[in-house]
Amino acid sequence: MEKLGNGGHLHLTGATESVEDTGTLAYLEDTARQAGLQTTLLDIADIGWREGGGFVDLESREIELVFKLYPWEWMFQDAFGARLADAPTRWIEPPWKAILSNKGILPLLWEMFPHHPNLLPAFFEDDPNVAELDASFVRKPLYSREGANVALIREGVTLVQQQGPYGAEGFIRQAFAPLPNFSNQYPVLGSWMVDHTPCGLSIREDENPITGNTSRFLPHAIL
């Protein structure tokens, strides 16, 4: 954070009506202050636009560096979405991360690196090659978050399916690789990187094999 901010002013924004999101933003704001940055926390709906300038906060301060807890695909559709390319604002994380959060990257990676040991076969749902998966696969919408609208299908039978608001944008199908079951819990590991350096590991678990927004975040230590 200190390297990114270079002693400047950091804005933190998101949907502050969410208690969880506001708590996360407050925590990150505290870390930014410890790194020597000045900070402003505001709701994403309160960000304005100055003609000939860029994005501004409620005090008409220019937003030069901002962390947002808000999906890029939502922002692209918002009123000021078309202004993103014109603004000098630096975003944490940058707009190109929208590519990584889109499930459409999975069939593209499989096409570029077929049979790579770190990839699962994946295809867009309208791709004839999807037949290679037979009757066992995971169906995922392109813009799914926290397991929403994901379905696990084995031998043509839907084992579990999450409801949600996604799917109109299309689906992909990916080979079914079931999570291990430990005492009726399904853990998922996530790695954290800062400045291209691995620096942490997250563990979430649930009784449901589809990790969702109510899955538990486990405290842990690796010595």
C-alpha positions in Angstrom: 0.0 0.0 0.0 2.8 2.4 0.8 4.5 1.7 -2.5 1.2 2.3 -4.4 0.2 5.4 -2.5 3.6 7.0 -2.3 2.4 9.1 0.6 -0.6 10.5 -1.3 -4.4 10.4 -0.8 -6.3 7.1 -1.1 -10.0 6.9 -1.6 -11.8 3.7 -0.6 -15.3 3.0 -2.0 -18.0 0.4 -2.3 -21.6 -0.3 -1.4 -21.5 1.0 2.1 -25.1 -0.2 2.9 -23.5 -3.6 3.2 -22.2 -4.1 6.7 -19.6 -6.7 5.5 -18.3 -4.4 2.8 -18.1 -1.4 5.1 -16.2 -3.4 7.6 -13.7 -4.6 5.0 -13.2 -1.1 3.7 -12.6 0.2 7.2 -10.0 -2.4 7.8 -8.2 -1.6 4.6 -8.4 2.1 5.4 -6.7 1.4 8.7 -3.8 -0.4 7.0 -3.5 2.5 4.5 -3.2 5.0 7.3 -0.5 2.9 8.9 1.3 3.0 5.6 1.3 6.8 5.8 -1.5 7.6 3.4 -4.3 10.1 3.8 -7.7 8.4 3.3 -11.3 9.1 2.4 -14.0 6.4 2.6 -17.2 7.1 0.5 -20.1 5.2 -1.1 -19.5 4.5 -4.7 -22.8 6.2 -5.6 -21.3 9.4 -4.1 -18.5 9.6 -6.7 -19.0 12.5 -9.0 -17.5 13.7 -12.3 -15.8 17.1 -13.0 -16.0 18.0 -16.7 -12.5 18.4 -18.1 -11.1 16.8 -15.0 -12.1 13.4 -13.6 -13.7 11.6 -10.7 -14.2 13.6 -7.5 -15.5 12.9 -4.0 -18.2 14.8 -2.1 -15.7 17.6 -1.3 -14.8 18.0 -4.9 -11.4 16.5 -4.2 -9.9 14.8 -7.3 -9.8 11.0 -6.9 -6.3 10.1 -7.9 -5.9 6.7 -6.3 -8.8 4.5 -5.3 -9.5 1.1 -3.9 -13.0 -0.2 -4.8 -14.9 -3.1 -3.4 -17.3 -3.3 -6.3 -17.3 -5.5 -9.4 -15.9 -4.1 -12.6 -18.8 -5.5 -14.7 -21.2 -3.6 -12.5 -19.2 -0.4 -12.9 -19.0 -0.7 -16.7 -22.9 -0.5 -16.7 -23.1 2.4 -14.3 -23.8 6.0 -15.3 -20.1 7.0 -15.2 -18.9 3.7 -16.7 -18.1 5.3 -20.0 -15.9 7.8 -18.3 -13.4 5.2 -17.0 -11.1 5.4 -20.0 -11.0 9.2 -19.8 -10.2 9.6 -16.1 -6.6 9.8 -14.8 -7.6 7.8 -11.7 -5.5 4.8 -10.7 -7.6 1.9 -9.6 -6.8 -0.8 -7.1 -7.4 -3.3 -8.7 -7.0 -2.1 -12.3 -9.7 -2.6 -15.0 -7.8 -5.5 -16.7 -8.6 -7.6 -13.7 -12.2 -7.9 -15.1 -10.7 -10.4 -17.5 -9.6 -12.6 -14.7 -12.9 -12.5 -12.9 -14.9 -13.5 -16.0 -15.3 -17.3 -16.3 -14.9 -16.9 -20.0 -11.2 -17.0 -19.4 -11.4 -20.7 -18.5 -12.2 -22.0 -22.0 -9.8 -19.6 -23.5 -7.0 -20.8 -21.3 -7.9 -24.4 -22.1 -7.8 -23.6 -25.8 -4.4 -21.9 -25.5 -2.9 -24.6 -23.2 -4.8 -27.8 -23.8 -4.1 -30.6 -21.3 -2.0 -28.4 -19.0 -1.7 -30.1 -15.6 -3.0 -26.9 -13.8 -6.1 -26.5 -15.9 -9.4 -28.4 -16.2 -11.1 -28.8 -19.6 -13.6 -26.0 -20.1 -15.7 -24.8 -23.0 -18.3 -22.2 -23.8 -21.8 -23.8 -23.5 -22.5 -23.3 -27.2 -19.2 -24.8 -28.3 -19.7 -28.3 -30.0 -16.5 -29.4 -28.2 -18.4 -29.2 -24.9 -19.5 -32.8 -25.7 -16.0 -33.9 -24.6 -17.2 -33.4 -21.0 -19.9 -36.1 -21.4 -22.5 -35.9 -18.7 -20.4 -34.7 -15.7 -19.4 -31.1 -15.5 -19.7 -27.8 -13.6 -21.9 -25.2 -15.2 -20.8 -21.6 -14.4 -22.2 -18.2 -15.6 -19.6 -15.8 -17.0 -20.1 -13.3 -14.2 -20.7 -15.6 -11.3 -19.6 -14.4 -7.8 -19.5 -16.4 -4.5 -21.0 -19.5 -6.2 -24.2 -17.8 -7.5 -25.9 -19.8 -10.3 -23.3 -22.5 -10.3 -24.4 -26.1 -10.7 -22.6 -29.4 -10.2 -23.8 -32.1 -12.6 -22.6 -35.8 -12.4 -23.7 -38.4 -14.9 -26.5 -36.0 -16.0 -27.9 -35.5 -12.5 -27.7 -32.1 -10.8 -26.1 -32.7 -7.4 -26.4 -29.2 -6.1 -27.2 -25.8 -7.6 -27.0 -22.3 -6.2 -29.5 -19.6 -7.0 -28.5 -16.0 -8.0 -28.9 -13.1 -10.4 -26.4 -14.3 -13.0 -26.7 -16.3 -16.2 -28.2 -13.9 -18.9 -24.6 -13.2 -20.1 -24.1 -17.0 -20.9 -22.5 -20.0 -19.3 -19.3 -22.1 -19.6 -19.0 -25.8 -18.7 -15.9 -27.1 -16.9 -14.8 -30.7 -16.1 -16.1 -31.8 -12.7 -13.2 -32.0 -10.1 -14.9 -32.7 -6.8 -13.5 -31.1 -3.6 -12.2 -33.3 -0.9 -14.6 -33.9 2.0 -13.1 -33.6 5.5 -15.7 -34.4 8.2 -18.5 -33.2 5.9 -16.7 -30.0 5.1 -15.5 -28.9 1.7 -12.4 -26.6 1.9 -11.2 -24.2 -0.8 -7.7 -22.7 -0.8 -7.0 -19.3 -2.1 -3.5 -17.7 -2.5 -2.8 -14.0 -2.0 -0.1 -12.1 -3.9 1.2 -8.6 -3.4 3.5 -7.0 -6.0 3.8 -10.4 -7.7 5.0 -12.1 -4.5 2.9 -14.9 -2.7 2.3 -13.6 0.8 -0.7 -15.5 2.2 -3.2 -18.3 2.0 -6.9 -18.2 2.7 -9.1 -21.2 3.6 -12.9 -21.2 3.3 -15.1 -24.2 4.0 -18.7 -25.2 3.8 -21.1 -28.2 4.1 -22.0 -27.3 0.5 -19.5 -28.3 -2.2 -20.2 -24.9 -3.9 -18.4 -22.2 -1.9 -20.8 -19.3 -1.3 -21.0 -16.0 0.4 -21.9 -17.6 3.8 -19.0 -20.0 3.8 -16.7 -19.8 6.8 -13.3 -18.2 6.6 -10.9 -20.3 8.7 -8.2 -18.9 11.0 -5.0 -20.8 10.4 -1.2 -20.5 10.7 1.5 -22.3 8.7 4.9 -22.3 10.5 
